[in-house]
Amino acid sequence: IMANLRAGQTIIAQEALYGATYVFLNEYAPRYGVKVVWLHNIRNEDWEAAFAANPEAVMAYAETPANPTMCIVDLAAVAEIAHRHNAWLYVDNTFASPYGQRPLTLGADVVLHSSTKYLAGHGVVVGGAVVSNHVDWVKGPLFGAVKNFGGSESPFDCWLAVLGLKTFELRMKAHCKNAMAVARYLEAHPKVERVYYPGLESHPDYELAKKQMHCFGGMISFELRGGLQAGEALLNNVHTMTLAVSLGNTDTLISHPASMTHSGMPRAERLKVGLTDGLVRLSVGIENVEDIIEDLDQAFQHV
């Protein structure tokens, strides 16, 4: 982002984002004179209206599926809108991974991945990747920003990430298959209020997700009947899954976004994008799916 913006410029971004991205855009970008226009709703007409109201905007920033609400952005449509207004589209593709979604083929200019997650896949790397078809930008401004801001990854971490990539396709197939089974289990559970998984027909963006995603990924969010208290009871009683903020590991991780990944986001802003106090996020691993469901089943007995 800093490689492509300067003081006085404007970025249009959705509010439903990874917590650290929200903090960066909300707190740090304005310190450098960058104006951020936030989108509460992310339908195509909302992006269109935002660009019409802010014709000086040079960048659109999207994350789809969004962390942790799992809402979907129409990438092809938003890319067309951004390009018509002489702006670039940035997409955080961490949740979907390159296996599940290819934003560049849908018109995105820059794609970002946390390689800590699905790409490396084993929870032993801290790193990221920036991918773009704009070769001159990659060789010039991006390379300069990485060099001068200290974004270079250690050789050992790069080696671990490349090692993880050798099993990437196999892992993603298992993540997607297991997540679908767990999502259907949760949707049928009487103690679950609502499940957010783009592979479910009940998801409001199911048709769009089906059109632009190869598979629906391994991330699920769900609301429990009973809110925060019920969520705490569930998280405190799982046995085989780990309470942790990361995702994309081979083992299943469970977290409470409001107090963990998105704790830096004001509560009023969280609620506006559907991130309630009772929302639970699940990163479904590649274990035997019956073991995952069995652990959830016994934990629900304490809710």
C-alpha positions in Angstrom: 0.0 0.0 0.0 2.7 2.5 1.0 4.5 1.7 -2.3 1.6 3.1 -4.2 0.3 6.0 -2.1 1.5 9.4 -1.2 0.2 12.2 1.0 -3.1 13.7 -0.2 -4.3 10.6 -2.0 -7.4 8.6 -1.2 -8.1 4.9 -0.8 -11.6 3.3 -0.7 -11.7 0.2 1.6 -14.3 -2.1 2.9 -14.8 -2.1 6.7 -14.9 -5.9 7.1 -11.1 -6.6 7.1 -8.4 -8.4 8.9 -8.0 -6.5 12.2 -4.4 -5.4 11.7 -5.3 -4.1 8.2 -8.1 -2.1 9.7 -5.8 -0.6 12.3 -3.2 0.3 9.7 -5.7 2.0 7.4 -7.7 3.7 10.3 -4.8 4.8 12.5 -1.5 4.8 10.5 -2.4 5.8 6.9 -4.0 9.1 8.0 -0.8 10.0 9.8 0.9 10.0 6.4 -1.8 12.2 4.9 -3.7 9.4 3.2 -7.5 9.7 3.3 -9.4 6.4 3.8 -13.1 6.2 2.7 -14.7 3.2 4.5 -17.5 1.1 2.9 -19.9 -0.5 5.3 -21.8 -2.2 2.5 -19.8 -3.9 -0.3 -22.3 -4.4 -3.1 -21.2 -3.2 -6.5 -23.4 -0.1 -6.3 -21.7 0.9 -3.0 -18.2 0.8 -4.6 -19.6 2.7 -7.6 -21.1 5.4 -5.3 -17.9 5.7 -3.3 -15.8 6.3 -6.4 -18.4 8.8 -7.7 -18.2 10.7 -4.4 -14.4 10.5 -4.3 -13.2 10.8 -7.9 -9.6 11.4 -6.6 -9.4 7.9 -5.2 -6.4 5.9 -6.6 -7.0 2.6 -4.9 -9.7 0.2 -3.9 -8.9 -2.3 -1.1 -10.9 -5.5 -0.8 -10.7 -8.7 1.2 -12.8 -11.7 0.1 -13.9 -13.8 1.8 -13.6 -11.1 4.5 -12.1 -11.9 7.9 -14.0 -13.0 9.9 -17.5 -12.2 8.5 -17.0 -14.2 5.3 -18.8 -11.7 3.1 -17.9 -11.8 -0.6 -16.8 -9.0 -2.9 -17.6 -9.2 -6.6 -14.0 -8.9 -7.8 -14.6 -8.6 -11.5 -17.2 -5.9 -11.0 -15.1 -3.9 -8.5 -12.0 -4.2 -10.7 -14.0 -2.7 -13.6 -15.3 0.1 -11.4 -11.9 0.9 -10.1 -10.2 0.9 -13.5 -13.0 3.1 -15.0 -12.0 5.6 -12.3 -8.3 5.2 -13.0 -7.7 3.4 -9.7 -6.1 0.0 -8.8 -7.7 -2.8 -7.0 -5.9 -4.5 -4.2 -7.2 -7.8 -2.9 -6.2 -9.7 0.3 -6.6 -13.3 -0.9 -5.4 -14.9 2.3 -8.7 -16.6 3.3 -9.3 -18.1 -0.2 -5.6 -18.8 -1.1 -4.5 -19.1 -4.7 -6.0 -22.6 -4.8 -9.5 -21.2 -4.0 -9.5 -17.9 -5.9 -7.3 -16.1 -8.5 -8.0 -12.3 -8.2 -5.5 -11.4 -11.0 -7.6 -13.3 -13.5 -10.7 -11.4 -12.3 -9.0 -8.0 -12.9 -7.2 -7.2 -9.6 -4.0 -5.2 -9.9 -2.3 -6.4 -6.7 -2.9 -9.5 -4.6 -1.7 -10.0 -1.1 -1.2 -13.2 0.9 -0.1 -13.9 4.4 2.2 -16.8 3.6 2.1 -17.6 7.3 -1.3 -19.2 6.6 -2.3 -21.6 3.8 0.8 -21.1 1.6 3.3 -22.4 4.2 0.5 -24.3 6.0 2.2 -25.5 9.2 2.2 -22.4 11.4 6.0 -22.1 11.5 6.5 -19.1 9.2 5.8 -15.4 9.5 5.7 -13.9 6.1 3.7 -12.5 3.2 3.6 -12.3 -0.6 2.6 -9.5 -3.0 1.7 -10.5 -6.5 1.0 -8.3 -9.5 1.1 -8.2 -13.2 2.4 -4.6 -13.1 6.0 -5.6 -13.6 7.5 -2.1 -13.6 5.8 -1.4 -10.4 7.0 -4.6 -8.8 10.6 -3.9 -9.9 10.5 -0.2 -8.9 8.2 1.2 -6.2 7.4 -2.2 -4.6 11.0 -3.4 -4.4 12.0 0.0 -3.0 9.3 -0.2 -0.3 10.2 -3.7 0.7 13.9 -2.9 0.9 13.5 0.4 2.8 10.6 -0.6 5.1 12.2 -3.9 6.2 9.7 -6.2 4.7 12.3 -8.8 3.5 11.7 -12.3 4.8 14.6 -14.4 6.1 16.0 -17.1 3.8 15.1 -19.8 6.3 11.5 -18.7 6.5 11.4 -18.6 2.6 12.7 -22.1 2.5 10.0 -23.3 5.0 7.3 -21.6 2.9 8.6 -23.2 -0.3 8.7 -26.6 1.5 5.1 -26.1 2.6 4.0 -25.3 -1.0 4.9 -28.8 -2.1 1.8 -30.1 -0.3 -0.3 -27.0 -0.9 -2.9 -28.5 -3.3 -3.3 -31.7 -1.2 -3.8 -29.6 1.9 -6.3 -27.2 0.4 -8.4 -30.1 -1.0 -8.6 -31.5 2.6 -9.3 -28.0 4.2 -12.2 -27.4 1.8 -13.7 -30.8 2.1 -13.5 -30.8 5.9 -14.8 -27.2 6.2 -17.9 -28.0 4.1 -18.7 -31.0 6.4 -18.2 -28.9 9.6 -20.2 -26.0 8.2 -23.2 -28.4 7.5 -22.8 -29.9 10.9 -22.9 -26.4 12.6 -25.8 -25.3 10.4 -27.9 -28.2 11.7 -26.9 -27.7 15.4 -29.7 -26.4 17.6 -27.2 -24.2 19.7 -25.9 -22.4 16.6 -27.8 -19.3 15.5 -26.1 -18.8 12.1 -23.2 -20.1 10.1 -21.1 -18.0 7.7 -19.5 -20.1 5.1 -19.6 -19.2 1.4 -20.1 -22.8 0.4 -23.5 -23.1 2.1 -26.5 -22.3 0.0 -27.8 -20.2 3.0 -24.9 -17.8 2.6 -26.2 -14.5 1.0 -23.3 -14.5 -1.4 -23.3 -18.2 -2.3 -24.0 -17.7 -6.0 -21.2 -15.1 -6.3 -18.8 -17.3 -4.4 -19.6 -20.2 -6.6 -18.8 -18.1 -9.7 -15.5 -16.7 -8.6 -14.0 -19.3 -6.3 -12.6 -22.7 -7.2 -13.3 -24.0 -3.7 -14.8 -22.3 -0.6 -11.8 -22.5 1.7 -11.3 -23.7 5.2 -12.6 -20.8 7.2 -15.9 -20.7 9.0 -17.5 -18.2 11.3 -20.7 -18.8 13.4 -22.9 -17.2 15.9 -24.0 -19.2 19.0 -27.3 -18.9 20.7 -26.4 -17.2 24.0 -23.8 -14.8 22.6 -20.5 -14.1 24.3 -21.1 -16.4 27.3 -22.0 -19.3 25.0 -18.9 -18.6 22.9 -16.6 -18.6 25.9 -18.0 -21.9 27.1 -17.4 -23.5 23.8 -13.8 -22.2 23.4 -12.9 -23.2 27.0 -14.1 -26.8 26.4 -12.6 -27.9 23.1 -9.9 -30.6 23.5 -8.3 -31.3 20.1 -8.4 -27.9 18.5 -6.2 -25.0 19.6 -7.3 -21.6 20.8 -5.2 -19.3 18.6 -5.4 -16.3 16.3 -3.7 -17.7 13.2 -5.3 -19.8 10.5 -4.5 -22.1 7.6 -2.6 -24.6 9.7 -2.8 -28.4 9.3 -4.5 -28.6 12.6 -7.8 -26.9 13.5 -7.8 -23.5 15.3 -10.6 -21.8 17.1 -10.8 -18.1 18.1 -12.9 -15.3 19.3 -12.4 -12.4 16.9 -13.8 -9.6 19.1 -11.3 -10.2 21.8 -8.4 -11.5 19.7 -7.8 -10.7 16.0 -10.1 -7.6 16.0 -9.6 -6.3 19.5 -8.1 -3.2 18.1 -11.3 -2.3 16.2 -13.8 -0.2 18.1 -16.9 -2.2 19.2 -19.3 0.1 17.3 -17.4 -0.4 14.1 -17.2 -4.2 14.7 -21.0 -4.4 15.1 -21.6 -2.4 11.9 -19.9 -5.0 9.9 -21.5 -7.9 11.7 -18.6 -8.8 14.0 -20.5 -9.4 17.2 -19.3 -10.3 20.7 -20.6 -13.9 20.2 -19.0 -14.6 16.8 -16.6 -17.6 16.8 -14.1 -18.2 14.0 -12.9 -21.7 13.0 -9.9 -22.5 10.9 -10.7 -26.1 9.9 -7.6 -28.3 9.6 -6.9 -31.4 7.7 -7.4 -33.9 10.5 -10.1 -36.7 10.2 -13.2 -34.6 10.0 -15.0 -36.9 12.4 -12.5 -36.0 15.1 -13.2 -32.3 14.5 -16.9 -32.8 14.7 -16.6 -35.0 17.8 -14.6 -32.4 19.6 -17.2 -29.7 18.8 -20.0 -32.1 19.8 -18.5 -32.7 23.3 -17.7 -28.9 23.7 -21.3 -28.0 22.9 -22.5 -30.0 25.8 -21.0 -27.3 28.1 -22.8 -24.5 26.3 
